[in-house]
Amino acid sequence: MITLLMIIHILVCFFLIFIVLIQSSKGAELGAAFGGSSQTLFGGRGAASFLSRASTILAVVFFLTSLTLGLAASRNATGRSSLIQEEARRRATQRAGTAGQQQGAPATGQPAGQAPAGTAPAPSAPATGAPTSGTPATPPPSGGK
């Protein structure tokens, strides 16, 4: 069923592209491109009504097949989860495991006053002599002479 729907979807895509590409702008005559006038090529009302109706029908079929294929793909993927969902589950189980430990000690097993081994130290004050703001350390040269 999915294979048949996918074949229909691809065919509709190609026909929709073709119909849109052969439509001409409002100022041009489509029938003149085929050696006649637009009034006689597609009937008494001209090419605009035939091509616009065909593109509308193909667009509706395209959207319906797209929605159907999307729903079918989501139903087939219910057993699998996304990487984001797996990471959220992993973090939730880590939080649940660390909640059972004592509240005074961190989860890494380090004493309460020390940072874990893999983390960077806290930023300290700038070194002496270094500017504390975005201003340069030396004043700009005076332009007198």
C-alpha positions, 0 to 999 in steps of 0.5 A: 500500500505504501509503495503504491502511494509513493509511486502515485506521489512521485507521479503527481510531483512530476505532473505538477511540475510540468503543469506549472512550468507550461503555464505562461504569464498573464501577458504571454499566449500559451497557444502561440507557443504551439503554433495556434491561439490559446482560444483554440488549443484548450477549448473555448475558454482558453488555457488558463482555466484548464491549466489552473484547474489541473494544477489545483487538482494535482496540488490537492492530490499532492497534499493528500498523498504527502499527509498520508505518507507522513502519517504512515511513516509516523505509525511505523516509527512508534517503536523508535524514539528520537535522539532527543527523547533518548537523551532526555530519558538518560538525563532523567535516570541520572537525576533520579539516581543522584537524588538518592544520594546525600544532599550534602555531597555532590553526585561525583563523590568529591567533598562538598567544597571541591569541583568535580575533576572534569570541570574547569575552575571558576573564573578569577579576577583579572591579573594585576596590570591588566585592564578591567574594562574594554579600554586599552592599557596605554593611552592613545598617542596625542596628535600634536606634532 
